[in-house]
Structures are given as structure tokens and as C-alpha cells.
Amino acid sequence: MTEIGQWVETWRELGVGDSAELRRLHGDVLGRYSEPHRHYHTSQHLAECFEKVQDIISLAEHPAEVHVGLWFHDVIYDTQRHDNEERSADWARSAARELGASAESAQRIYDLIMFTRHAAEPAGIDAQVLVDADLSILGAPPARFQEYEAQVRREYAWVPDATFRPTRARILKEFLGRRHLYCTVYFRERYEARARRNLQHSLGYLEGPGAAE
């Protein structure tokens, strides 16, 4: 799904024709996901999102907008900033308008990406589909989930354990405190239970021996 052909087809569904500019943008976006400071928020994460979203994309009202939202949701990623989603959403909205997509589509894409802050319950089925795909890693098989946790830690290598562990633990507890981790019934039935087990296991490590060192 991250190949150029799928990229071009997605934009075609938004009324944007193939062009050198569109293809350059594809390279620019993929290049961002290959930045050396990334370990989880890479093309691997992008590919995993696209793999999982295919199971529920038929639920979406604007599937092409969901796909563009996925492409851009982590296009800007700096662990020392707190506005990555906003900056990514801004880029996506600007790019969509410059390429010729409607203002309505561009704004909806912006709104979708902002929901990946995971600070508010996703409003609308398109946001629910995108957010479920973004959080699909939580319900991954244990080995992949543990790899994900290690990748996140590497992205925050500049943060000492004494700060990282309690901060990460608070984030995981917030997820565990939710009534549901996933919005769609499909994801809840397939991934909710395993996601909760994964989070509990990681929380045990974060709050275990060495947590206060």
C-alpha cells in the first residue's frame, strides 16, 4: 500500500491527477519515515497501519481521505516537540489543496490526523478507522509488541530511565483505563484482549525492579 501506484490511485479518488509534483511528494513523505532518529515511527509502522486498515476500510465514508491521513499522520516526528500531529496535519492539508483536492477533503484529512494525538475519542467512522489502524500495534503478537516498546524507547534514548519509565507507565495506564481501546467492533473482537495483556505486561516491566533507580 505504500507503493507509488497506490499513492497515485488514492489521490485520483480525491480528484487529483498523476503528476511529477505528486510523485515528488510521495518520495518526500517516504523520506520522512526513513529519518535516522526514528525506530518505531518508520515505514514499518506505516506498512503495518495500511495492512490492518484494509480489514475495516469498507466502513469508511471517505476511504481515500483515511489513506492520505495514514500516509501523513506521523510524517513529522520529533520526540522533543509536542506538536507533531498538528504540523503533520498542516502539511497534509496544504499539500492536498496545492495538488487540487477540495477544501472540504483537505480539512477532513487535517481533522483525521489530529485524532492521532489520542487525546479525544475519535468523532466519526473515518477517524475511528484511522485511529484503530494507528493503535493496531497494541494488539500485535507479544514478540512484535515487545519490539515496538523497545523501538519507542530507542526514539527516546535521550530521556533517562528515571523519567521515561513513570511517564511511559502513565501513558499505558491511560489506555488501560479506557472502556475500549478500539473503536470498531472488528478490532475489539480481534485485538482488544491481547492489547490489554500486552499493556499490562509492559506496565509490569516499567513499574518493576529498577523503576525507581
N, C-alpha and C positions, 0 to 999 in steps of 0.2 A: 504493500500500500504506500510505501514511501518512495516508490519509483516515479520517474518523471511522467510516465504515461498516466498514472493515476492522479498525479498532481494536475496535469493538464485537463483531464476529464472532470475533476472536481470543480475547477474554475469554470469550465464550459457550462456546467449546470447552474452556475451563477451568472451566466451571460457574458463571460469573459473568454475571448478567443485566444488561441495559441499565439505566442509572440516571443521574440528574443528577451523582452523585458520579463515576461512571466517565467521563462526558463532560468534567467539570471537570479530571479527571486528564489526559485527552488534551490539553487546552489547556495545562495546566501543563508537560507534557513537551515539547510542541512549542515552548512559550515558552523553555524552557531552550536548545534548539538554535538559537534566534534571538538569543541574548545577543550584545552588541556586541563582546566580546573574542574571539569565535570567528570563524575564517576557513575552517578545514577541517572542524572537528567541528560541522557545521551540519546543517540539514535536507537539504542537498545530499548529504552523506555518508550520512545516514540513508536517503534515497531510493535511492542507489546500492547500499547494502547490501541493501535489500529487492528491488531489481531482480535482483541477482546471486543472492541466496539462493533465488529461485524455481526456478532451474535444478537445485538439489540438495535442496530441502526434502522431496522424496519419500523421501530417505534417512533422515530424522529419525524417531526413535521418538516424540518429543513435539513435533510441529511448532509448536503454539501456544506452547509454552514457549520455543522458539527465537525465535519472532517477538517475544514480550514481552522476551526477552533483548536482541534487537536494538534495540527501542524504548528500552530503559533503559541500554544499555551505555556511552553517553557522556553521559547526562543531566546528570551533574555533571562539570564540566570546568574546572579551574583550573590553568594552567601553572606556578603557583608552589607547587603541592602535589603530593604523591606518592601520595595515597590516593584518587584519583578513582574508580577502579574499585570499590574497597571501599564508598565512600559511595554510588555509583550502585547497586551490588548490594544494599546495605542498604535503600535507598529502594524498589527493586523488590520485595524480599521483604516489606517492611512493607506496601506498597500491595496486593500480591497477597493477603495474609492479611486485611487490612481489607476488601477487596472480597468476600471469601468463597471464594477459591481454597484448595485443600487445603494443609496444611503441607508435604506432600511436593513439590507443584508449586512452591510458593514457594521452598523450599530449592534445588530443582534450578535454578530461574531464577537464584538468587543464585550458585550454583556456575558456571553458564554465563558469567555476566558476569565473574566473577573470572578466567576463562581469557583474557579480552581484555587482560589485562596482558601476554600473550605471553611470560611468564616460564617457563612449563612447557608440555610437549606436551599438547594437549587430550585429555582422557580421555573416551572415549565418542563415538558418532557425532553426537549433538546438539551437543556442544562443537566437534567438528570442522567441522560445517556452519556454525555461527555464526562461528567464527574464520576460516574460509575467506572468508566473506562480508565480514567486517571487513577482511581483508587484500586483498580483491579489487582495491583501488586500486593495489597494487604492479604488477599485470599490466595496468593500463589502457593505452590507446594513449599513445605518448610525449608528445603535447601535453597530455593530461589529467594524466599523471603529473608533468610539469613544473609544471603549475598547482598540483597537490597539494603539491609541495615548496615552492612559493612561498607557499601558504596556511599551511603549517606554520611557515615562517619568520616570517610576519606574526604568528602566535599567540605566537611567542617574540621579538617585537621588542625586548623589554626585555633580552634576553641579547646581549652584544656578540659580534661575529663570531669573535673570538679564542677564545671559549668555545663558541659554538654549533657552529662547523664541526667541531672534533675530536669533540665529543660526538655530533653527528648522524652523523658518519662511523663512530664505534664502533657505533652502533645498526645502521646499514646493513650493516656488516661482520658483525655477529652474525647478521643474517638471511641474508646470503650464505654464511655458514659452515654453515648447516643443510643436512642431506641433502636435505630437501624444504621449500619454502616453504609448500606447501599440503598439506592432509591428504587430501582426496578425489582420486580418480583423475580425475574430471571436471575439476576445477580445474587439476590438474597438467598434463593434456594440453592444456588451452586457454590457460593463463596463466603457467605456470612459466617457460618460456624467456623470454618478454617481460618478466616481472617481474625476472628476473636481469639482463637487458640494461638495464632502467630503473635498477636499483640500482647497477650498475656505472657507468652514465653519471653518476648523481648523485654517486657517490663520487669520480669523477674531478674533478668541479667542486669538491667540498668540500676535496679534498686538492691542488687545483691552485694556480695563481698567486693570491697573496693569502691563502692559507690560514694562513700564519704571521704575517700582519700584525697 
